[in-house]
Amino acid sequence: MTTITASRPTRKRLPTRSASNAPHRVAGPDAIAMLRADHKRVDALFNHFDKIKDEAKPTQKQALVDEICVELTIHTTLEEELLYPAARDALGEKGHELLDEAEVEHATAKDLIAQLESASPGNELYDAKVAVLGEYVRHHVKEEHDEMFPKCRKSGMDLKSLGARMRERRAALLGDA
């Protein structure tokens, strides 16, 4: 029996960069991609709450709302500490009104989060507060996606480095939570 082996064509090797002349690249998603992922995750949590709220046990509802509150608290902290100051610098006067409104929306969301954290599913208006928080967050997200994020991208902000700082801050916040 004869064995036939095909020779593989040789590929030219591309020159490699040494560590000293390689451009500095930040690994991971940029800040906007991270925040969009947060938005998607929180929206899924609100949708899940909407589906289970009528038949769920109080402990299930409480656990889900706790998760929503933690996610939103971390998210708002990242935006307020890192994104908004960088956006104010990059956007200048053009962004002040948009960023001022975002901060007011955060304050209202934080108030609802605090109310939910001190309540339990058996309390009057508990489900209504979760619903209003969800509506409020969805409105805020739409404004960020439609207005703020495109302006930030156009501004030339270093969104990769900002994303790296957000990942570090998120890890620290999760360690505290």
C-alpha positions as CSV (number, residue, x, y, z in Angstrom):
1,M,0.0,0.0,0.0
2,T,1.4,3.3,-1.0
3,T,0.8,6.4,1.1
4,I,0.4,9.7,-0.6
5,T,1.3,12.8,1.3
6,A,0.6,16.2,0.0
7,S,3.0,18.8,0.7
8,R,1.6,21.9,2.2
9,P,2.4,25.2,0.6
10,T,4.7,27.3,2.7
11,R,3.4,30.5,3.9
12,K,5.5,33.6,4.1
13,R,6.0,34.7,7.6
14,L,5.0,38.2,8.3
15,P,7.5,40.3,10.2
16,T,6.6,40.4,13.9
17,R,6.8,43.4,16.1
18,S,9.0,43.3,19.1
19,A,7.4,44.4,22.3
20,S,9.3,47.7,22.2
21,N,7.9,48.9,18.8
22,A,4.4,47.4,19.1
23,P,1.6,50.0,19.4
24,H,0.0,50.2,22.8
25,R,-3.4,48.6,22.6
26,V,-5.9,48.3,25.4
27,A,-7.6,44.9,25.5
28,G,-11.3,44.5,26.0
29,P,-14.3,46.4,24.9
30,D,-14.4,50.1,24.8
31,A,-16.4,52.1,27.3
32,I,-19.5,52.4,25.1
33,A,-19.6,48.7,24.3
34,M,-19.3,48.0,28.0
35,L,-22.2,50.3,28.9
36,R,-24.3,48.9,26.1
37,A,-23.7,45.4,27.5
38,D,-24.8,46.7,30.9
39,H,-28.0,48.2,29.4
40,K,-28.8,44.9,27.7
41,R,-28.2,42.9,30.9
42,V,-30.4,45.2,33.0
43,D,-33.1,45.3,30.4
44,A,-33.2,41.5,30.5
45,L,-33.5,41.6,34.3
46,F,-36.5,44.0,34.1
47,N,-38.1,41.8,31.4
48,H,-37.6,38.8,33.6
49,F,-39.2,40.6,36.6
50,D,-42.2,41.6,34.4
51,K,-42.7,37.9,33.5
52,I,-42.4,36.4,37.0
53,K,-43.8,39.2,39.2
54,D,-47.3,37.7,39.5
55,E,-46.4,34.1,40.3
56,A,-42.9,34.4,41.9
57,K,-42.2,33.8,45.5
58,P,-41.3,36.9,47.5
59,T,-37.7,35.6,47.9
60,Q,-37.4,35.2,44.1
61,K,-38.7,38.7,43.5
62,Q,-36.4,40.1,46.1
63,A,-33.3,38.4,44.7
64,L,-34.1,39.7,41.2
65,V,-34.7,43.2,42.4
66,D,-31.5,43.1,44.4
67,E,-29.6,42.0,41.3
68,I,-31.2,44.9,39.3
69,C,-30.2,47.4,42.1
70,V,-26.6,46.2,42.2
71,E,-26.2,46.3,38.4
72,L,-27.7,49.8,38.2
73,T,-25.7,51.1,41.2
74,I,-22.4,49.9,39.6
75,H,-23.4,51.2,36.2
76,T,-24.4,54.7,37.4
77,T,-21.2,54.9,39.4
78,L,-19.1,54.0,36.3
79,E,-20.9,56.6,34.3
80,E,-20.7,59.4,37.0
81,E,-17.1,58.8,38.0
82,L,-15.6,58.0,34.6
83,L,-17.8,58.6,31.5
84,Y,-19.5,61.8,32.3
85,P,-16.4,63.8,33.4
86,A,-14.6,62.5,30.2
87,A,-17.6,63.4,28.1
88,R,-17.8,66.9,29.6
89,D,-14.2,67.5,28.7
90,A,-14.6,66.1,25.2
91,L,-17.9,67.6,24.3
92,G,-17.5,71.0,25.9
93,E,-20.5,73.2,25.9
94,K,-22.3,71.0,23.4
95,G,-22.6,68.3,25.9
96,H,-23.5,70.1,29.1
97,E,-27.3,70.0,28.8
98,L,-27.3,66.3,27.8
99,L,-25.0,65.4,30.7
100,D,-26.9,67.5,33.2
101,E,-30.1,65.7,32.3
102,A,-28.3,62.4,32.6
103,E,-27.2,63.2,36.1
104,V,-30.7,64.3,37.1
105,E,-32.0,61.0,35.7
106,H,-29.4,59.1,37.7
107,A,-30.5,60.9,40.9
108,T,-34.1,59.9,40.4
109,A,-33.1,56.3,39.6
110,K,-30.9,56.2,42.7
111,D,-33.9,57.4,44.8
112,L,-36.0,54.5,43.5
113,I,-33.2,52.1,44.1
114,A,-32.9,53.2,47.7
115,Q,-36.6,52.8,48.2
116,L,-36.5,49.3,46.7
117,E,-33.5,48.3,48.8
118,S,-35.3,49.3,52.0
119,A,-38.6,47.5,50.9
120,S,-39.7,44.0,50.4
121,P,-42.0,42.4,47.8
122,G,-44.9,42.4,50.3
123,N,-44.8,46.2,50.6
124,E,-47.4,48.3,48.9
125,L,-46.2,49.8,45.6
126,Y,-43.2,47.5,45.4
127,D,-44.0,46.1,41.9
128,A,-45.0,49.6,40.8
129,K,-41.6,51.0,41.9
130,V,-39.8,48.3,40.0
131,A,-41.9,49.1,36.9
132,V,-41.3,52.8,37.1
133,L,-37.6,52.2,37.6
134,G,-37.5,50.0,34.5
135,E,-39.4,52.7,32.5
136,Y,-37.1,55.4,33.7
137,V,-33.9,53.3,32.9
138,R,-35.2,52.5,29.5
139,H,-35.8,56.2,28.7
140,H,-32.3,57.0,30.0
141,V,-30.8,54.3,27.9
142,K,-32.5,55.4,24.8
143,E,-31.1,59.0,25.2
144,E,-27.6,57.6,25.8
145,H,-27.8,55.3,22.7
146,D,-29.4,57.9,20.5
147,E,-27.6,61.1,21.6
148,M,-24.8,60.8,24.1
149,F,-22.9,57.7,22.8
150,P,-22.7,59.0,19.1
151,K,-21.5,62.3,20.3
152,C,-18.8,60.6,22.5
153,R,-17.7,58.5,19.5
154,K,-17.4,61.5,17.3
155,S,-15.5,63.5,19.9
156,G,-12.4,61.4,19.6
157,M,-12.5,60.3,23.3
158,D,-10.2,57.5,24.1
159,L,-13.0,55.0,24.7
160,K,-10.6,52.0,24.9
161,S,-8.6,53.4,27.8
162,L,-11.8,54.6,29.4
163,G,-13.2,51.0,29.1
164,A,-10.1,49.6,30.8
165,R,-10.5,52.1,33.7
166,M,-14.2,51.1,33.9
167,R,-13.3,47.4,34.1
168,E,-10.9,48.1,37.0
169,R,-13.5,50.2,38.8
170,R,-16.2,47.6,38.2
171,A,-14.0,45.0,39.8
172,A,-13.4,47.2,42.8
173,L,-17.1,47.9,43.2
174,L,-18.0,44.2,42.9
175,G,-15.4,43.5,45.6
176,D,-17.2,46.0,47.8
177,A,-20.7,44.7,47.0
